[in-house]
Amino acid sequence: MHAPYGQEQVQQEAMADLYERYWFIVLRTIHQHISSHEDAEDVLLDVFLAALESDVCSHLIEQQQVA
């Protein structure tokens, strides 16, 4: 589902903010299961891409914009 024109920039900024807030926590959790740093970074990107594509993430971004 694509955002209306103009909201896409806002959603990108909100997703960047979510990434900045949580990337280290997520990466640390991934490292508990994967010892290779390169593989862990790949999984980290997969996690955030999946979040970006999910409806749940869209809902979180909307909530963040209201706050």
For each residue, the residues with C-beta under 8 A, 3 or more apart:
1: 55 58
2: 8
3: 7 8 10 11
4: 7 8
5: 8
6: 9 10
7: 3 4 10 11
8: 2 3 4 5 11 12
9: 6 12 13
10: 3 6 7 13 14 65
11: 3 7 8 14 15 58 61
12: 8 9 15 16
13: 9 10 16 17
14: 10 11 17 18 61 64 65
15: 11 12 18 19 48 51 52 57 61
16: 12 13 19 20
17: 13 14 20 21 64
18: 14 15 21 22 51 57 60 61 64
19: 15 16 22 23 48
20: 16 17 23
21: 17 18
22: 18 19 25 26
23: 19 20 26 27 44 48
24: 27 28
25: 22 28 29
26: 22 23 29 30 44 47 48
27: 23 24 30 31 40 41 44
28: 24 25 31 32
29: 25 26 32 33
30: 26 27 33 34 40 43 44 47
31: 27 28 34 35 37 40
32: 28 29
33: 29 30
34: 30 31 39 40 43
35: 31
36: 39 40
37: 31 40 41
38: 41 42
39: 34 36 42 43
40: 27 30 31 34 36 37 43 44
41: 27 37 38 44 45
42: 38 39 45 46
43: 30 34 39 40 46 47
44: 23 26 27 30 40 41 47 48
45: 41 42 48 49
46: 42 43 49 50
47: 26 30 43 44 50 51
48: 15 19 23 26 44 45 51 52
49: 45 46 52 53
50: 46 47 53 54
51: 15 18 47 48 54 56 57
52: 15 48 49 57
53: 49 50 57
54: 50 51 57 58
55: 1 58 59
56: 51 59 60
57: 15 18 51 52 53 54 60 61
58: 1 11 54 55 61 62
59: 55 56 62 63
60: 18 56 57 63 64
61: 11 14 15 18 57 58 64 65
62: 58 59 65 66
63: 59 60 66 67
64: 14 17 18 60 61 67
65: 10 14 61 62
66: 62 63
67: 63 64
